[in-house]
Amino acid sequence: MDAVNDWLLTWGDNLWTWVVLPVVVLLGLYFTIRSGVVQFRLIPEMFRTLTDKTPRTESGEPQSVSAFQAFTISAASRVGVGNIAGVGTAIAVGGPGAVFWMWVMAFIGGASSFIESSLAQLFKVRDADSFRGGPAYYMQRGLKARWLGVVFAVILIVCFPFAFSSLQANTIAATVTSSIGADVPWLSWGVGLGIAVLTGLVVFGGVRRIASVTQFLVPIMAIAYLLLGIVVVALHVDRIGPVFAEIFTSAWGFNEVVGAAFGYIVLTGVKRGMFSNEAGLGSAPNAGASAAVTHPVKQGLVQTLGVYFDTFLVCSITAFIILVSVPDLAGATRGIGLTQGALVSTLGEWSNVALSVIIFLLAFSSILGNYYYGESNIEFISTNRGLLTGYRLLVVAAVLVGSVAGADLVWNFADGVMGLMALTNLIAIGLLSGIAFRLLKDYTGQRREGRDPVFTRDRLPGVTGVECWEDELSVTGPLDLPTKERQAEKHRDHLHPHD
C-alpha cells in the first residue's frame, strides 16, 4: 500500500503541476478578463437573483427547484470535509500561505463557476416535472461530443461517489476515533460499517427519513461550526493581525513555517481550494441545472456566490481556528487532527465531541449528495437498472473501504481523480465559453433597460442543442393578460426601437 500511495502522490503532483494548475489559472484569468470581471462586477446581482421567485407551470406548481434551493443543494455538497479537514491539510503541508492562494483561486475560480453553471442551465433537459443537466449534457449538446460526455460522467462517478465519499467516510472514522481516544483496533471498521449501512438504507430507497433529517440538520450544523470558529477567534483576538501577516508573507515563500517551497504552497492552496469550493470542477453545474430561472446567467451568478460563501467564509473560519490557536505548525498533523487540536486547546474537550457531531452530519450529507451526482451521470450513460444497482453496491463498498484506509492514500487518490475531472470540464467550458459570454451580454443588456432578464433560445441564433427555453411563456410560466401584453410590448420595442 505504501508503494501505491507513493505512486498516486507522484502521479497526482505531476498532473496538477504541469497540466491542471496552468489550465485552471490561465482559463480562469481568460474568463475573468473576457467577462469584464463578472465575479466582482455583478456581486449585487448575485444577491438579487438569489431571492428570485420560481417560474410556475400552468397548474401553479413550481417548474423545479428555485435558484436559492439550487444554491443550498450545491452548498450542502461543498460545505463538508474540504472546509475542515482539507484546510487543515493545506496548512499543515503548505503553511499559512496556502490560505492566501485558496482565496486567490476562489476569486479567479468564480469566473469559471459562472461559465460552467450558465452553460449547464442553457443545455439542461426536462426530467419528469423538473430539469437535469451538467457538464456531460453540455458536452453532448453544445460540443456535439457524446463520447466526451460519457468520459466525463465516468470520471465524475469515480471522483465523487467513490473517491470523495471514501474521503468523507475516512474523516468521520478519524474524528470518532480521535474523540474516543481509546486504542480500539476494530473501531474504524465498526464506524465504517455503520456509515455503510446508513448509506445503503438511503441509496436503495429505504428509510428516506435519514436523508430528510440530515438535510434539515446540515444548515444548523454549519452555523454551529461557524459560531464555534467565531468564539475561538474572539478568544485570540490579539492574534488576528499576526495571522493575516503570516498568511500574506508565507504565500510568497518568505516565511515558510513547514519548509514548503513557493510552488508547492501555491499548488497546495489550489488543490485544497478546488476540493472545497469545486469552482470549475464540474460538480456544482449538476445542481445548478436543476433550477427553474428566467435566464441561465442567474444560476451562473448564484453558483459563483456559492464559491465565495464556501471559501471566504467557511474555509477562512477553519484557517483562523488553526492559525490563532497553533502558532507553531512544525510537525503539525495533517487533516482533521489539526483542526480538532486547535479547537480543544482553546475550548476544551467538549468541543471535540461537538466537532465530531458536526463532521458526521456534514460528511454524511456530502456522501448522499455525491451519490446523487453519480446517479445523474449513470442515467446519462445508460438507463439500465442493473447498472444502477451495481453502482449503488459499489458506493456502499467505497464508504466502508474509505473508513479503514490510510488517510494519505485516500487524499492522494481523490486529488488525482479530481485533477482529471477538472481538466475535462475546463477544456469543455473553454470551448463553449463564447456562448456563455453571449448569454452574459444579453443579460446585462436587459438589466440596463431596467428589465428582469428573460431568456429564450431565439436570442442565441446559431446555437443548437438547446432543449428548453422555447418561448417567454414557457420560461416565466403563465401570466395574467395585462402583464403578458406589457411584456410583449417591451419585447417589440426592444427588437424594433425605431418603429
GUVORO-684092 format. One record per atom (N, C-alpha, C, O): x, y, z. Coordinates in steps of 0.2 Angstrom, whole numbers, plus 5000, padded with zeros to 4 digits. Atoms other than C-alpha are relative to their C-alpha. Example, Ala and Ser with C-alpha at 12.3 -4.5 7.8 and 13.67 -1.06 7.14 Angstrom:
BEGIN
500449945000 506249785039 500450065000 500950055003 499649944999 506849955036 499650055003 499950115004 
This chain:
BEGIN
500449945000 500050005000 500450065000 500250114997 499549945000 501550125003 500250014993 500350074991 499849995007 502050094985 499550034996 499650084992 500649975003 500350134979 499950075002 499850114997 500149934998 500250284989 500550054997 500450104995 499449965003 501950344983 499950024993 500050074990 500150005007 501450314965 499450064999 499550104995 500649955001 499750414967 500350075002 500150124998 499849944998 500650554976 500450034994 500350094992 499649975005 501950574962 499650014994 499750074990 500449995006 500750554948 499550065001 499450104996 500549944999 499450674956 500450075000 500250114997 499649945000 500850804959 500250024993 500250084991 499849985007 501450794941 499450024996 499550074992 500649985004 499750804934 499850075002 499650114997 500249944998 499250954944 500650064999 500450114996 499549955002 500951044942 500150024993 500150084992 499849985007 501251034924 499450004995 499450034990 500650005004 499451014917 499450045003 499250095000 500749974998 497951064928 500150075003 499750115001 499949934997 498751214938 500050054994 499750104995 499949955005 499251304922 499350014996 499150074995 500750005003 497451264914 499650045004 499250085002 500449964995 496551324930 500150075000 499750114999 499949934999 497451484931 499950044994 499650094994 500149965006 497551534913 499350014997 499150064995 500749995002 495751494909 499650045005 499250085002 500449964995 495151574925 500250074999 499750124999 499849935002 496151734920 499650024994 499450084993 500349995007 495451724902 499350015001 499050064999 500749994998 493651704909 499950075003 499450115002 500149934996 493951854921 500050064995 499650104996 499949945004 494551974908 499550004994 499250064994 500550005005 493351924894 499350025003 498950054999 500749994997 491851934906 500050075003 499550095006 500049944997 492452104912 500049995008 499650035011 500050014992 492752034930 499349995002 499150025007 500750014998 491051964931 499949985007 499450005011 500150034993 491351884948 500150065005 499950045011 500049944995 491652054956 499550054998 499250085002 500549955002 490652174945 499349995001 498950045002 500750024999 489052084947 499849975007 499349935007 500150024993 489152044966 499350025002 498949985005 500749984998 487552144969 499449964997 498949945000 500550045004 486652044955 499949935003 499449905003 500050074997 487151884964 499550005006 499149955006 500550004994 486151934980 499350014997 498849985000 500649995002 484751994970 499649944997 499149934998 500250055003 484551844959 499849945005 499449895004 500150054995 484651734975 499350005002 499049945005 500749994997 482851794980 499550004995 498950014996 500550005005 482051774963 499549955001 499649895004 500650044999 480351694963 500149944994 500349964989 500050055005 480251524954 499550004995 498950014997 500550015006 479351514937 499649945002 499849895004 500550054998 477751414939 499749974993 499750004988 500350035006 476851294927 499350035000 499150075004 500749985001 475051324921 499649985006 499150015008 500350024995 474451224936 500250045007 499950035012 499849974994 475351344948 500549975004 500750005009 499550034996 476651224954 500750034997 500750054991 499349985002 478551274954 500249964994 500149894994 499750045006 479351214937 500549965003 500649905000 499450054997 480851144948 500250045006 499850085009 499849964994 481851204962 500250074999 500350094993 499849935001 482251384965 500750014999 501149975000 499349995000 483851474962 500350005007 500949975008 499750004993 484051484981 500149935002 500649915005 500050074998 483651294983 500649974996 500949934999 499450035003 484951254970 500750025003 501149995003 499549984996 486151364979 500249965006 500749945008 499950044994 485851264995 500249934999 500649905003 499850065002 486051104986 500749994999 501149955002 499350005001 487751144980 500450025006 500949995007 499649984994 488251224996 500049945005 500549935008 500050064996 487751065005 500649954998 500949925002 499550045003 488950974994 500750035001 501249995003 499349974999 490351104995 500250005008 500849995009 499849994993 490251135014 500149935003 499649895004 499950074997 491050975022 500749995002 501050045005 499450014998 492650895024 500550044998 501050065001 499549965003 493551005012 500150065004 500750095004 500049944996 493151155023 500449995007 500750045010 499750014994 493851075039 500649965000 501149985002 499450045000 495050935036 500450024994 501050024995 499649975005 495551005019 500450065001 501050064999 499649944999 496051175025 500649985005 501150015005 499550024995 496951085040 500649974996 501249984998 499550035004 497950985027 500450054996 501050054996 499749955004 498351135016 500550045005 501050055002 499649974996 499051225031 500649965003 501249995003 499550044997 500051085038 500549984994 501149984996 499550015005 500851055021 500350064997 500950064996 499849945004 500951225013 500150065005 500350115002 499949944995 500951335029 499450054999 499050044995 500649955001 499851495031 499950034993 499450054992 500149975006 500251555014 499649964995 499349994990 500550035004 499151415006 499350035001 499050034996 500749974999 497651505013 500050064995 499450074992 500049945004 498151665003 499849974993 499450004989 500150035007 498151554987 499349974999 499049974994 500650025000 496551474992 499550064998 499050054994 500449945001 495751654992 500150024993 499650044990 499949975006 496551704976 499749954995 499349984990 500350055004 495951544967 499250005000 498949994996 500750004999 494251564974 499750064996 499250064992 500249945004 494151744966 500049984992 499649994988 499950015007 494851684949 499549944998 499249944993 500450055001 493851524950 499350025000 498849984997 500749975001 492251624952 499850014993 499250004992 500249995007 492351664934 499949934997 499449934992 500150065003 492551484929 499349975003 498949944999 500650034997 491051434941 499450044996 498950004995 500649965004 489951574932 499949974993 499449964991 500150025007 490351504915 499749935000 499249914996 500350075000 490051314919 499350005002 498949964999 500750014998 488451344928 499550044995 498950024995 500449975005 487751464915 499949954994 499349954991 500050055005 488151334902 499549945002 499149924998 500450064998 487351194912 499250025000 498849984998 500749985001 485751304913 499750004993 499249984991 500250005007 485751334894 499849944997 499349934994 500050075004 485951154889 499649955005 499749895003 500350054996 484851074903 499449974996 499249994991 500650035004 483450954898 499549985005 499649995012 500650014996 481750914905 500049935003 500249885000 500050064996 481650774918 499449995004 499350015010 500650014996 479850724923 499750075001 499650114997 500349934999 479250884932 500650055003 500550095006 499449954998 481050964934 500550004994 500349984989 499550005005 482650984925 500649965003 500749955009 499350024998 484350904925 500550024994 500350034989 499549985004 485950934917 500750005003 500849985008 499349994998 487850974919 500549994995 500349994989 499550005006 489450954910 499949954995 500049964989 500150055005 489050794902 499550024995 499650004989 500549985005 487550874894 500250054996 500050054990 499849955005 488351024888 500649984995 500750014990 499550035004 489750924881 499749964994 499949974988 500450045006 488450814871 499750054996 499750054990 500449955004 487350964866 500350064997 500250084992 499649945002 488551104865 500649994995 500750024990 499450025004 490151024858 499849944995 500249924991 500250055005 489150884849 500549945001 500749914996 499550064998 490350754858 499749965006 500049975011 500350054995 489350624867 500649965004 500549955010 499450044998 490950524869 500450045006 500550015011 499649964995 491750664879 499550015007 499850015012 500550004994 490150674890 500049945004 500049945010 500050064996 490250494894 500749995004 500749975009 499350004997 492150514898 499950045007 500250025012 500049964994 491750654910 499549975005 499749975011 500550044995 490250554918 500449955003 500349945009 499750064997 491350404921 500550035005 500650015011 499549974996 492750524929 499650025006 499850025012 500349974994 491450614940 499749945005 499849955011 500250054996 490750444946 500549975004 500449955010 499450034996 492450384951 500250055005 500450045011 499849954995 492850554959 499550015006 499850015011 500449974994 491350604969 499749945004 499849935010 500350054996 490350444974 500549955003 500449925008 499550044997 491950344976 500650035004 500650025010 499549974997 493450444979 499850055006 500150055012 500249954995 492650594988 499649975006 499749995012 500450034994 491450484998 500449965004 500349965010 499550044996 492850375004 500450055004 500550045010 499649954996 493750535010 499550035005 499750045011 500549984995 492150595019 500049955006 500049965011 500050054996 492050425027 500649995004 500649985011 499450004996 493850425032 500150055005 500350045011 500049944996 493650595040 499649985006 499750005012 500550024995 492150535050 500349955005 500349965011 499650064996 493150375056 500550035004 500650025010 499449974996 494650485061 499850045005 500150045011 500249964995 493650605070 499749965006 499849985012 500350044995 492650475080 500649975004 500649975010 499550034997 494250385084 500450045005 500650035010 499649954996 495150545090 499650025006 499950035011 500449974994 493650595101 500049955005 500049975011 500050054995 493550425110 500749995003 500749995009 499350004997 495450425112 500349935002 500849935004 499750074998 495550235116 500349974994 500149984988 499750035005 496650125106 499649934999 499749885001 500550065001 495250005099 500149984992 499950024988 499950025007 495849915083 499449994995 499550014990 500650015004 494149875077 499650064999 499050064995 500449955000 493450045079 499950034993 499350054992 500149975006 493750115062 499549954996 499149984992 500450055003 492949955055 499350015002 498850014998 500750004998 491449975066 499750074998 499150074996 500249935003 491250165061 499849994993 499350014991 500150015007 491450115043 499449964998 499049984994 500650045001 490149985044 499450035001 498950034997 500649964999 488950095052 499850054995 499250064993 500149955005 489150235039 499849964993 499349994990 500250035006 489050105025 499349975000 498949984995 500750024999 487350035032 499650064999 499150054995 500449945001 486650205033 500050034993 499450044991 499949995007 487250245016 499549964996 499249984991 500450055004 486450085009 499350015001 498950004996 500849994998 484750115018 499850064996 499250064993 500349955004 484650285009 500049994993 499550004989 499950015007 485350244992 499649954997 499449954991 500550055003 484250094990 499350015001 498949975000 500749984999 482750184994 499649995006 499050015007 500450014993 482350135012 500250065004 500650105003 499949964995 482250245027 500250074997 500750104999 499849935003 482150415017 500050055006 500350115004 499949964995 481950495034 500750025002 500850085004 499349994998 483850485037 500250064995 500550114998 499849955005 484050595021 499750075002 500050125002 500349944999 482750725026 500250035006 500350095007 499749984993 483350735044 500750044999 500850095002 499349975001 485150765038 499950074996 500350114998 500149945003 484550895026 499850065004 500050125003 500249954995 483750985040 500550025005 500650085006 499549994995 485150975052 500750034997 501050075001 499449985003 486551015040 500150085000 500750105003 499949934999 486251205039 500150025007 500550075009 499949994993 486151205058 500749995002 501050035006 499450024998 487751115060 500650054997 501150065000 499549955003 488651235048 500050065004 500650095005 500049944996 488051385058 500449995006 500750035009 499650024993 488651295074 500750004999 501150035004 499350005002 490351275066 500350075000 500850085002 499849935001 490451455061 500050035007 500550075008 500049974993 489951505079 500649985004 500950025008 499550024997 491251395086 500750044998 501150065002 499449965003 492551475075 500150075002 500650095004 500049934998 492051645079 500250015007 500650065009 499849994993 492251615098 500749995001 501050025004 499350015000 493951545095 500450064998 500950085002 499649945003 494551695085 499950055005 500450095006 500149944995 493751815098 500449995006 500750045009 499550024994 494751725112 500750024999 501150025003 499349995002 496351755102 500050064996 500450074991 500049945004 495951925096 500650044999 500750074993 499349975000 497751985099 500449974994 500950004992 499750045005 498251855086 499850014993 500149994988 500249995007 497251915071 500450044996 500550024990 499549965004 498452045065 500649964998 500849964992 499550055002 499951925066 499849954995 500249934990 500250065005 498951785057 500050034993 500250004988 500049975007 498551905042 500750014997 500850004992 499349995003 500351945041 500449944998 500749944993 499850065002 500851765041 499849974994 500149954989 500350025006 499651725028 500350034993 500450004988 499849975006 500251855016 500850004999 501049994993 499350005001 502151845019 500249934998 500649924994 499850075002 502151655018 499849984993 500049934990 500350015007 501151655002 500550014995 500549974990 499549995005 502751714993 500649965002 501149984999 499450044999 503951595001 500550035005 501050015005 499549964996 504751725013 500049975007 500549995010 500050034993 504251635029 499749945001 499249935004 500350075000 503951455026 500149975007 500649955009 500050034993 503451385043 500249924999 500649905004 499850075000 503551205037 500549984994 500549934992 499550015005 504851225024 499849994993 500249974989 500350015006 503751225009 500350054995 500450114997 499849965005 504451294993 499450044997 498850024998 500549965003 503451434984 499549964996 498949974996 500550045005 502751324970 499649955004 499049945002 500450054997 502151194982 499550035005 499050005005 500549964996 501251324993 499550024995 498950014997 500549985004 500351384978 499649944998 499049944998 500350065002 499951204972 499549975005 499049955004 500450024995 499351154989 499350045001 498850025002 500649965000 498151304990 499549994995 498949994996 500550015006 497451274973 499649945001 499049945000 500350064999 497151094976 499550005005 498949985004 500450004994 496351114993 499450054999 498850045001 500649955001 495351264987 499549974995 498949984996 500450035005 494651174972 499649945003 499049935002 500350054996 494251024983 499450035004 498950005004 500549974996 493251134994 499450044997 498950024997 500549965003 492351264983 499849974993 499349994991 500250035006 492351154967 499950054994 499550034989 500149955005 492451304956 500449974994 501049964994 499750025006 492751244938 500149925000 500349894995 499950074999 492751064944 499549964996 499649914993 500550035004 491151024935 499449965004 499049925002 500550034996 490150964950 499450045002 498850025001 500649964999 489051114955 499550014994 498950024995 500549995006 488351134937 499449945000 498949964998 500550054999 487450964941 499450035004 498850015002 500549974996 486451054954 499750064997 499150084997 500249945003 486351224945 499549994995 499150034994 500450015006 485551144930 499349985002 498849994998 500750024998 484051084941 499650065001 499050055002 500349944998 483551264945 499550034994 499750024988 500449965005 482051354936 500150075001 499950105006 499849925000 482651534932 499850024994 499649994989 500249975006 482151654919 500650024995 500550044989 499449995005 483951674912 500649965003 500749955009 499450044997 485451554913 500550035004 500850005008 499549964996 486551694919 499950005007 500350015011 500249994993 485551704935 500349945004 500649955010 499750064997 486151524940 500750015000 501149985005 499249995000 487951564935 500250055005 500750045009 499849954994 487951714947 499949975007 500349985011 500150034994 487151614961 500549955002 500749955008 499550054998 488451474960 500650035001 501050015005 499449964998 489851604960 500050025007 500550025010 500149984993 489151674976 500149945005 500449945010 499850064996 489251494982 500749985001 500949965007 499350014999 491051484979 500350055005 500750035010 499849954995 491351644989 499849985007 500249995012 500350024993 490251585004 500449945002 500649945008 499650064998 491251415004 500750025002 500950005008 499349984999 493051495003 500150065005 500450055010 499949944997 492951665010 499750005007 499950045012 500350004993 491851625025 500249935004 500549945009 499950064996 491851435030 500849985000 501049975006 499350025000 493651395024 500450055004 500950035008 499649954996 494351555032 499950005007 500450015011 500150024992 493551515049 500449955002 500749955007 499650054998 494451355049 500750025000 501150005005 499349985000 496051435044 500250045006 500750035009 499849964994 495951565058 499949965007 500349975011 500050054994 495451425071 500749975001 500949975007 499450035000 497051345067 500650055001 501050045006 499449955000 498251495065 500050045006 500550065009 500049974994 497651585080 500249965006 500449985012 499950044995 497751435091 500749965000 500949945006 499450045000 499351345085 500550054996 500650044990 499449965003 500751475082 500549964997 500849994992 499450045003 502051345079 499749944996 499449894999 500350065004 501551225064 500549954999 500449904995 499550055001 503151125064 499849935002 499649935008 500250074999 502750945063 499249995001 499049945005 500750004999 500850985063 499749944996 499949924991 500450065003 499650835060 499650034994 499350084994 500449985006 498850845043 499249985001 499149945005 500750015000 496950845041 499650025006 499850075008 500549984995 495550845054 500450015006 500150045011 499650004994 496850815068 500250075002 500250095008 499749934999 497550995066 499450045003 499550085007 500549964998 495851075067 499749985007 499550025011 500350024993 495250965082 500550035005 500250055011 499549984994 496851005092 500050085001 500050105007 500049934999 496651195089 499450015004 499450065008 500649994996 494851185095 500149985007 499950025012 499950024993 495251085110 500450045004 500350065010 499549964996 496751195115 499750065002 499950095007 500349944998 495551345116 499449995004 499250025009 500650014997 493851275121 499949945004 499449945008 500150064995 494151115130 499849944996 499649944990 500250065003 493750935127 499349994997 499249964992 500750005003 491850965124 500050024993 499649994989 500049975007 492251055108 500249944995 500049944989 499850065004 493050885101 499449964999 499349944993 500650035001 491350805104 499550034995 499250014991 500449965004 490450945096 500250004993 499849994988 499850005007 491550945081 499949934997 499849934991 500150075003 491350755079 499350004997 499149974992 500749995002 489450785078 499950044993 499650024989 500049955006 489650925065 500349964994 500049964989 499750035005 490850825055 499649944997 499549934991 500450055003 489750675054 499450024996 499349994991 500649985004 488250765048 500250044994 499950024989 499849975006 489150875036 500349954995 500149954989 499750055004 490150725029 499549954997 499549934991 500550055003 488650605028 499650034995 499450004990 500449975005 487650735019 500450014993 500150004988 499650005006 489050755007 500049934996 500049934990 500050075003 489150565004 499349994996 499349974991 500750005004 487250574999 500050044994 499850024989 500049965006 487550724988 500449974995 500349984989 499550035005 489050634980 499649954996 499749944990 500350065003 487950484977 499550024994 499550004989 500549985005 486550584968 500450034994 500150034988 499649985006 487850674957 500249944996 500149944989 499850065004 488450504952 499449974996 499549954991 500650035003 486750434949 499750044994 499550014989 500249965006 486350584937 500449984994 500249984989 499550015005 487850544927 500049924998 500149914992 500250075002 487450354927 499550004995 499549964990 500650005005 485750394919 500250034994 499950024989 499849975006 486650504906 500349944996 500349944990 499650065004 487750344901 499549954998 499549934992 500450065002 486350214902 499450005005 499550025011 500650014995 484550184910 500049935002 499449925005 500050074998 484950004913 500050005008 500450025011 500150004992 484349964931 500549965003 500749975009 499550044997 485649834933 500650045001 501050035006 499449954999 487049964931 499950045006 500450055009 500249964995 486150074943 500149965007 500449995012 500050044994 486049934956 500849985002 501049995008 499350024999 487949884954 500350075002 500850065007 499749934998 488350074956 499950015007 500350035011 500249994993 487450084972 500449955005 500649975010 499650054996 488349924979 500750035001 501050025006 499349975000 490050004974 500150065005 500650075008 499949944996 489650164983 500049985007 500450015011 500050024993 489250074999 500749975002 500949985007 499450034999 490849974997 500650055001 501050055005 499549945000 491850134994 500050035007 500550055009 500049974994 491250205010 500349965005 500749995010 499750054995 491750055020 500850004999 501150015004 499350005001 493450045012 500450075002 500950075005 499749934998 493750235014 500150015008 500550045010 500049994992 493450225033 500649975003 500849995008 499450034997 494850105036 500750014996 501249994998 499349995003 496150155023 500450065003 500150105007 499549954998 497650265026 499750074998 499550074992 500349935002 497150455026 500450024994 500150054989 499649985006 498650495014 499849974994 499850004989 500250045006 498150355002 499350034997 499350044991 500649975002 496350425001 500050074997 499850084992 499949935003 496850604999 500450004994 500150044989 499650005006 498150564986 499649984994 499650004988 500550025005 496850464976 499550054998 499450064992 500549955002 495550594977 500350064996 500050094992 499749945003 496750734972 500149984992 500050024988 499950025007 497250634956 499450004996 499450034990 500750015004 495450594950 499750074999 499550094994 500349935001 494950774954 500450044995 500050084991 499649975005 496350834943 499749994993 499750034989 500250025007 495750734928 499350034999 499150054993 500649985001 493950784931 500050084999 499650104994 500049935001 494350974932 500350014993 500050064990 499749995007 495450964916 499549984995 499450024990 500550015005 494050884906 499550055000 499350074994 500549955000 492751004912 500350074997 499950114994 499849945001 493851154910 500250014992 500050064989 499950005007 494351114892 499350014996 499350054991 500749995003 492451094888 499750075001 499550104996 500349934999 491951264896 500450054996 500250104994 499649965004 493451344887 499850004993 499750064990 500350015007 492751284870 499450034999 499250064994 500649975001 491051344874 499950075003 499350095004 500049944996 491451504884 499750064995 499450104998 500349945004 490951614869 499350005000 499050065000 500750004999 489151554871 499850045007 499350075007 500149974993 489251604890 500150084999 499750115003 499949935001 489951774885 499450044997 499250094998 500649975004 488451804873 499450005005 499050055005 500650004995 487251754887 500150065005 499650095007 499849954995 488151874899 499850074997 499550115000 500249945003 487952014886 499350014999 499050075000 500749995000 486151984884 499750015006 499250055007 500249984994 485851984902 500150075003 499750105005 499849934998 486752144906 499650054996 499550114998 500349965004 485952224891 499250015002 499050075002 500750004997 484152184898 500050045007 499650085008 499949974994 484752244915 500050084999 499850125003 499949935001 485252414908 499450034998 499350094999 500649975002 483552434901 499550005006 498950025005 500450004994 482852414918 499549945001 499049945004 500550055001 482052244914 500349945005 500949945006 499850074997 482152074924 500149964994 499749934991 499950045006 483051974911 499749944999 499649905004 500350075002 482151834902 500349984994 500450024989 499650035006 483051724890 499549954996 499249914999 500250055005 482351624875 500549984995 500950034993 499450025004 483351524864 500150034993 500650034990 500049965006 482951634849 500550065000 500750094996 499549944999 484151764857 500749984999 501150024999 499350025002 485651654853 500049974993 500049904993 500050035007 485551624834 500649974998 501149995000 499450045001 486651494828 500249955005 500649905003 499850054995 486751394844 499449955000 498949965001 500550065000 485951224843 500149965006 500649975010 499950054994 485651084856 499650025006 499749995011 500449974994 484551194867 499349975000 498949994996 500750034999 483051094873 499550045003 498950055000 500449964996 482251214885 500050074997 500350084992 500049935001 481951404884 499650014993 499950054989 500349995006 480751394869 499750074999 499950104994 500349935001 479751554872 499950035007 500150005012 500049964993 479451684886 499549975004 499749965010 500550034996 477951594892 500249945003 500149935009 499850064997 478751434894 500650015005 500749975010 499549994995 480151514904 499750035006 499950025012 500349964994 479151634915 499449975003 499249985009 500650034998 477651524917 499450054998 499550104995 500649975002 475851584915 499950075003 500150085009 500049934997 475551774917 499350024998 498950004994 500649975001 473951874918 500150044993 500650064991 500049975007 473451954901 500350075000 500750084996 499749945001 473952134905 500850005001 501150034997 499350004999 475652084911 500349974994 500949994991 499850035006 475851974895 500150064995 500550064991 500049955005 475352124884 500650055002 500950074997 499449954999 476652244893 500649974998 501150004996 499350035002 478052114891 500150004993 500650004990 499950015007 477652084873 500150074997 500550074992 499849935003 477652274870 500750025001 501050054997 499349984998 479352294879 500449964995 500949984993 499650055005 479952144868 500050034993 500650034990 500149975007 479352234852 500550065000 500850074995 499649945000 480152394857 500849995000 501250024997 499350025000 481752304861 500349984993 500950004991 499850035006 481852224844 500050064995 500450064990 500149955005 481252374834 500050075004 499450105004 500049944996 481752534844 499850064996 499650114999 500249945004 481452654829 499450004997 499250054993 500750005003 479752594824 499550045003 498950045001 
